[in-house]
Amino acid sequence: MADKLAEIASETKLYPKEAVEKTKNSKNALLIGLPREVAFQEKRVVLTPEAVALLVNNGQRVMVESNAGKYSKFSDKDYSDAGAKVVYSAKEAFDAEVVLKVEPPKEDEIAFMRPGACLISALQLGKQNADFIHALNRKKITAVAFENLEDKVGGMPVVRAMSEIAGSTVMLVAAEYLSSVNDGKGLILGGITGVPPTQVVIIGAGTVAEYAARTALGLGATIKIFDNHIYKLRRIKQLLGQQVYTSTIDNYTLGQALKEADVVIGALRAEKGKTKIVVSEEMVAAMMPGSIIIDVSIDQGGCIETSEMTTHEEPTFNKYDIIHYCVPNIASRVSRTASVALSNIFTPILLQMADLGGAEEMIFNYKWFMKGVYTYRGSLTNAHLGRKFLMTHKELQLLLAARY
């Protein structure tokens, strides 16, 4: 019997056996935390499971809070299969060297973070107060505002990506609310043979306006674009590749265009922290009943006097028989697309950070990354925040120089 068992054992040595796949070891491995978003209406997540798999295969460790990707249709199993450790409390997810969030953390969440960690999230200046900055500084957090990050050619990749999404999405929203199903004017967004095309007015000539205009033109609508910067109007005409109506903003010309408009898109960028009101209540009252206003700049105050912030659950209200859609977080309406866009931006940044040995080396080596930093090792480093909150700030470059 013993001889028979020995023979079987000898034969099994020849059988192929399963082996654990080796991942690339990194002496500078980062521990990355991905907490679940708890802010109202926020459905995005910064890293997709595919991005997590790439990071893990390059030697990084990723912790994902359970249900972090739920609203973008990424399951805990997707993240687990990608190599992430799924944790079941915010405290565990925040206990990382680098924490990635969409919305800025609340003060009780900052308390979970380890001293000296790096936070990468939106800053959302309009919603912040001095207590938020003090909470970060008490923990000596290096905080990076992703809306201030630049790329190597001076562009703002996160702002650009979210603006592209918002611009493309607003025209689909407009099409919904023009239809009879939503008690709109009963119009198709665009036009068909023998029927005059829909009239769309776009206020602003930035990225949101560019993508809204592309979508509107593709559907066959007639568009008019208004902005007070001639170079932006010239640029958008070149980008669209065709002659479109453009004008600087003056009350008479804009007022006349609004009277004929079926859809009005407010897409002005904020200057010095707040958007300027360019459409008065009287102008709105003179518009055709059943028309729709979509104020994309509502998160910075809005550029239309009658605008009031709404939610995804109750997105519209009527004033002067004009439908107003003023949801501040339009990108969350298409959360999976937005999550993939964010992931595409931050995955290479995290890989660069790991290669260099951490967030501090990223700041020291890349000025485009430095542009996003607003707190560093217990000090406020953003002059605009210092003026806003009446706090002292220190120049980041001087702090970095002092470390040697």
N, C-alpha and C positions, 0 to 999 in steps of 0.2 A: 504493500500500500504506500509506504514511504517513498519507494522508488518511482511509483506512478505519479505521485504529487510533485516530485522533483522534476520529472519529465515534462509535466504540464507547465510548471513554473519556468522551466528553461525555454519552452516554446513561446510563452507570452512575452519574453524579452524582445522578440522580433516584431511584436504588434506595434503599430503607430500609437502614440499616446498624445492626449491633449496637453497643451502647455499654455500658460498665461502669457498673453502678448506683452512684450516689453515696451515700456514707454521711455521716451527720451528723458534722461535725468538732467536736472538743471540745478547747479549749485546755488542759483539765485531764484529758486522757486518761490512764487508768490502764493499767499493764501487769499483768495478772492471771495468776498461775501456778496450774495445776491438776495437781499431781503424782499419780502412780498410788499407790494405797494398798498398803502392803507388810505391814501388821499382820495377824497371824493372824486369819482369819475375817471381816475387814472387806471387804465387797462393795459398799458405797455410794460414791457420788461426789457432790460438793457442787453442781455445776452440770450441768444437762442441756443437750443441744445447742440446744434451743429458747431456753433462758436465755442461752446464749453468743451466739446470733444477735441477741437483743435488745440485749445489751451491745455487740456489734460495731456494730450499726446506730446505736447512740448514741455511737459514736466511741471505744469502749474497745478495747484489744488483749488478746487472751486466748491463752495458751500452754497446751496440754493434752499431758501426757505420753502416749505411745502406750499403749493398753490401759487407760487410766484408767477408762473406763466399761464395760469388758468384762463384768464380772459383773452390771451393771445392764442389759445388753443394749443399750448405746450403742456404736457402732463408731467407729473413728478417722475413717472417711469421714463419719459423721454430724456429727462436730465440725468436720471440715475444710469440709464443705459449709455449715456454720453461720458460717464465717468465722474459726475458730480456727487458730492455727499448731500443727500436731502436731509435737512434739519427741520425740526417741528416747532421752533420758537424764534421770535425776532432776535432775542438775546444772543442765540447761537449764531445767527446769520450776520449780525453786526460785529461779532468778535473775530474780525479778519484784518489783515494788513491793508487791503484795499476794499472799500465798500462801494458798490455801484448801485445807484438808484436813479429813477426818473425824477420824481418829486424830491425836494429837499427834505431831510429827516426832521421829525419833530424833536423837541428837547428831550423827551423821555427816551427816544431812540438814540440820540447822541450819547446819552448816559451809558448805553450798552457798548459803545465803541471802545476799543483799546486805546490807551494813550499813545499819541504819535502816529496813529493810523492815517491813511489817505482816504478822503471822501471824494467821489466823482459823482456829481448830480447836477440838476438844474439849480440855479440860485433863486430865480423868480423874485427879482429885486422889489417889485411892487408890493409883494406880500410879506417881506421880511422886516424884522425889527432888531434892535440892538441886543436883545436877550439871546437871539439865535447866534449872533457872532460871539457873545461872551461864553455861551455853552460850548462852542467849538474851541475857543481859546483855552478854556479851563482844561480840556482834554488834549491840548496841543495838537489838534487835528490840522493836517494840511488839506484844505478844502479847494476843490477845483470846480468852477462853474462851467458846465459843458457848453452853454450858449455863448461863452466868451472864447472858447478854444478856436484857434486858427489852424489852417492847414499850411503846407509849405509855400503856397502861392498867395497867402494873405486872405483866403476865403474863410468862411465860417461854416464848417461842414455840417454841424448839427442843425444850426438855424436854417441852412440851405435845404437840408433833407426834409425837415419838418414843414418848411414853407412850400416845397414842391408838393408834398402830400396834401397840405391844406388847400393850395391852389387848385389841384386836380379834383379834390373832394367837394369844394364849395359849389361847383357847377352841377354836380350830381344832386346835391342838397337842393339847389335852386329848381332843378327839374322835378323833384318830388313835390315841392310846395307850389309849383305852378299848375300842377295837375288838378283836375276836378276831384280826385279821390281825397285830397287834403284841403278841399274847399278853396283852391286857388283860382286863377283866372281861366283855367281850362286850356292852357297853351302847351304845345310841345316846345321844348327848348331847342331852338334851331328854326327850321322852316321846311316846307315842302313846296312843290311846284304850284304856283298860282296863289300862295298864301304868304304875306309879308313875314320876314324872319323876326324872331324875338330880338328885342333891343336890350343890350347889356351895357351898363355903365360900370367901369372899374376905376376906383379912386386909389391911386398909388401905382407905381411902375416898377416894383421890386420883383422878387422871386414869386411871391404869391400871385401877383398880378400876371406875371408871365405864364404861369401854368394854368391859371383860370382862363386867360385869353386863348391859350392853345386849345383847351377843352371846348370853350365856347365856339371858337372858329371851326373846330372839327365837327361840331354838331350843326353848324350852319347859321349861327346867330350873328347879328351885327353888333360890333363892340365899339365903345368909345372909352379911351383911357385918359385919365387926368392925373397930373403930378406937377409940382412946382419946380422940379429939377429937370431942366431941358436935357441934360446928358442922360438921365434915366429914360426919358421919352424916346430919345434917339436910339439908345441901346435896345429898348424893348421892340422897336420897329425892326431893327436889324436881326434880333433873335427870332422874331416871329416870321421873318422872311417875306413879309408882304406889307403893303400900304394899309395902315389902319388909322382911324381917326384918333389924333392925340391933341391935347390942349393943356395949357397951364390952368391952374385952378383960379377962377374968378367967379364971383357970385352969379352974375348974369348968365354966362355960358354954361356953367355947371347946373344952374337952376333950370334952364331950358332943356338940357339933356335929361335931367331927372324927371321932368314932366312927361317925357316920352318913353321912359325906361320901364321895362317889365321886371328887370333884375338889377339891383345895385349891390356891388361888392365893395366894402370898405377895407382897403388893404394898405393903409399908410403905415410906414415904419415909425416907431417912436423916436423923437429927438429930445435929448436931455431928459430922458426918463418917462415922458408922457406924450401920447399922441395928441395932435392938434385937432380940435373940432372944425370940420370944414363944411358939414351939411347941417344947416340950422333946422329947427323944428318947423319953421314956416315952409322951408323947401320940401320937407317930408309931407306936410299937410297938402301941398300942391300936387303931389304925385298921383298917378292913376290908381283908383281903388283896386285892391287885389294884387298889387305889385309886391315884390319881396325884397327886403334888405337883409344882407348877410354882412355883419360887422366882424371881420376876422381880427381886427386890432382891439377887440373888446378887453382882452387881458391886460392891455396897457392903457385902458381908459376909453377906447373907442374913438372913432372919428366922425360919428353921427350923433347929433344931440339927443335923439330919442332912444338911443340904444341903452339897454339894461341887461346885465349879465343873466344868461339862462343856463339850463343844464341839459344833458343828453336825455334825461327822463322827461323834462318839460322844455323842449328846445325853442319854442316860439311864443310870441305874444302879438296881439294886434294893437296898433295905435294909428289913428286917422285912417282906419281901414287898410293899413299897410302891414303885411306880415313881417315881423322882425325875427331873425334867427341870430342869436348872439351867444353861442356856446364858445367858451374860451379855449377848449382843448379839442379842436377838431381832429387832430391826428389820432386821438384815442378812439375815434369812430371806426378807424381801420387799424386796430391795434396790432394785428399780426404784421401787416406791411410796415408799420412804423417801427416795430420791434426789430425786424430784419434790417431796416435801414440803420437803426442805432447800433445794432450788433456789428454791422459791416464797418462802422467807424471805430468802435472801441476795441474790437478784437486785435487789430494790428498795434494799437496803442499799448494794450496790456502786454503783448509779446515784446515790444520794444522796452517797456518798463522792466520786464523780467530780465531781459538781456543785459540791461544797464545796472540792475541791482536794486531797483525801487523807485518810488515817486520822486525822491529828492534828486537823484541822478537825472531823471527826466527833466525836471525843472532846470537843472544846471546845464544840461546839454541842448535843450530845445526851447528856443524863444517862443515858438508857437504854442507850446504847452504851458509855458510860464504865463502867457496872457490870460489863462483861465484861473490862475491861483488868486484867491482872495483872503485866505488865512494860512499862516505858515508857522508852525511850532509855537503857538501861543500869541501870535501877533497878527493884527489886521494889516493887510498889505495892499488894499485897494483904496485909492484916494477918494473915489466917488462915494464909496460906502462910508468912509470916514467923515466926509462932509454931510452925508445924509443923516447919519446917526450921531453926529457930534462926538466922534471918537478919534483918538490919535491913531495914526497909521505909520508903518515903517516901510521904506522902499525895499522891495524883495531882493533886488540885486545887491543892496548893501548887506542884507542879512546873509545872503549866500556867500558874499565875499568874506564875511566875518567868520565863516566856519573854517577857514584855512589860516 
